[in-house]
């Protein structure tokens, strides 16, 4: 299944993998997975973390290596995001649960993911998704961005303008982690 991924997709997933693989040993442990999940506002139990690892741990060694991670990502890309997955992703960003993703909330989540963005980059991401122009992203706008991302998965990477590539990469990386 991972053989159906483009070089660009593999490169992006390598970046995402390195966000999880904190010690750089080439494997994601339950501890590393838990650290990332908690930084995204989740609070999984040790058993839940082990179940997540076991789902993709093809060689049964208790960790996820990069080929196993690629297979997971390839499977996730084939699945259409369900309504519940989109709601959960939105909740991760909407820290104060007021129904909107503000620039500060976007910056906070991105920082926890290891992405250092300038104020201008955060503002640009908000502007691109902010259909009604109120300076924040509501759930409907978030769904629109996510559905556009799904429809355009097959568009060639080099045919997309840089700002658009960065926005898609951001949303794709976040969804891959959930």
C-alpha positions in Angstrom: 0.0 0.0 0.0 2.8 2.4 0.8 4.2 1.8 -2.7 1.3 4.0 -4.0 2.6 7.1 -2.2 4.5 9.8 -4.1 8.0 10.9 -3.2 6.6 14.1 -1.9 4.1 12.3 0.3 6.8 10.0 1.7 9.0 13.1 2.4 6.2 14.8 4.3 5.4 11.6 6.2 9.1 11.3 7.1 8.8 14.8 8.6 5.7 13.8 10.6 7.4 10.6 11.7 10.3 12.6 13.1 7.9 14.7 15.2 6.9 11.5 17.0 10.3 9.9 17.1 11.7 12.2 19.7 14.9 10.4 20.3 15.6 9.8 16.6 16.1 6.0 16.9 13.8 5.2 14.0 11.0 3.8 16.1 7.9 5.4 17.8 7.3 4.0 21.3 4.2 4.3 23.4 6.0 6.9 25.4 6.8 9.0 22.3 3.3 8.6 21.0 1.8 9.6 24.3 4.0 12.8 24.4 2.7 13.9 21.0 -0.9 13.0 21.8 -0.8 15.0 25.1 0.8 18.0 23.4 -2.3 17.9 21.1 -4.7 18.0 24.1 -5.4 14.3 24.1 -5.0 12.1 27.2 -4.8 8.5 26.1 -4.2 5.7 28.7 -1.2 3.5 28.4 -3.5 0.7 27.1 -4.9 3.0 24.4 -1.4 3.9 23.3 -0.4 0.3 23.2 -3.5 -0.5 21.1 -2.6 2.3 18.7 0.9 0.9 18.3 -0.4 -2.7 17.9 -2.7 -1.7 15.1 0.3 -1.0 12.8 3.1 -2.9 14.4 3.6 -5.5 11.7 6.7 -7.1 13.1 5.3 -7.3 16.7 8.3 -5.6 18.4 6.1 -3.1 20.3 7.1 0.0 18.3 6.3 1.6 15.0 9.2 1.9 12.5 9.0 4.2 9.4 7.8 1.5 6.9 4.9 0.6 9.4 4.2 4.3 9.7 4.0 4.7 5.9 1.6 1.8 5.7 -0.6 3.4 8.3 -0.5 6.8 6.5 -1.3 5.1 3.1 -4.3 3.3 4.7 -5.5 6.6 6.3 -5.3 8.4 3.0 -7.5 5.8 1.4 -10.2 6.3 4.1 -12.4 9.4 3.7 -12.3 11.5 6.9 -15.5 10.7 8.8 -17.6 13.5 10.4 -16.5 12.4 13.9 -12.8 12.5 12.9 -13.3 16.0 11.5 -15.0 17.1 14.7 -12.2 15.6 16.8 -9.5 17.4 14.7 -11.4 20.7 15.1 -11.7 20.2 18.9 -7.9 19.7 19.1 -7.4 23.2 17.5 -10.3 24.9 19.3 -8.6 24.9 22.7 -11.2 27.1 24.5 -14.1 25.2 22.8 -15.8 28.3 21.7 -16.5 27.0 18.2 -13.7 29.0 16.5 -10.0 28.4 15.8 -8.2 31.7 16.5 -4.7 32.7 15.3 -3.4 32.1 18.9 -4.9 28.6 19.0 -3.5 27.7 15.6 -0.1 29.0 16.7 -0.3 27.0 19.9 -1.1 23.7 18.2 1.5 24.2 15.5 4.2 25.0 18.1 3.3 21.8 20.0 3.8 20.0 16.7 7.2 21.5 16.3 6.2 24.0 13.6 7.5 27.4 14.3 5.4 29.8 12.3 5.7 33.6 11.9 2.7 35.7 12.8 2.4 36.4 9.0 2.3 32.7 8.2 -0.4 32.1 10.9 -2.4 35.0 9.6 -2.1 33.7 6.0 -3.4 30.3 7.1 -6.4 31.9 8.9 -7.1 34.1 5.9 -7.1 31.2 3.4 -9.6 29.2 5.4 -11.6 32.2 6.8 -14.5 32.4 4.3 -16.7 34.8 6.3 -13.8 37.1 7.1 -14.2 37.3 10.8 -10.5 36.5 11.5 -11.0 33.0 12.8 -12.0 29.6 11.4 -15.4 28.1 12.3 -16.3 24.4 12.0 -17.9 24.8 8.5 -14.8 26.6 7.2 -12.6 23.9 8.7 -14.6 21.1 7.0 -14.4 23.0 3.7 -10.6 23.2 4.0 -10.3 19.5 5.0 -12.6 18.3 2.2 -10.6 20.4 -0.4 -7.5 18.7 0.9 -9.0 15.3 0.4 -10.2 16.1 -3.1 -6.8 17.4 -4.1 -4.6 14.6 -2.7 -3.7 13.6 -6.3 -2.8 17.0 -7.5 0.9 17.2 -8.4 2.9 18.9 -5.6 4.9 21.1 -7.9 1.8 22.5 -9.6 0.6 24.1 -6.3 1.7 27.6 -5.3 4.0 27.6 -2.2 1.5 29.2 0.2 -1.1 26.6 -0.7 1.5 23.8 -0.4 2.3 25.0 3.1 -1.3 25.2 4.2 -2.1 21.7 2.8 1.0 20.3 4.4 -0.1 21.7 7.8 -3.5 20.2 7.6 -2.3 16.9 6.3 0.3 16.6 9.0 -2.2 17.4 11.7 -4.7 14.9 10.5 -2.0 12.2 10.1 -1.2 12.6 13.8 -4.7 12.2 14.9 
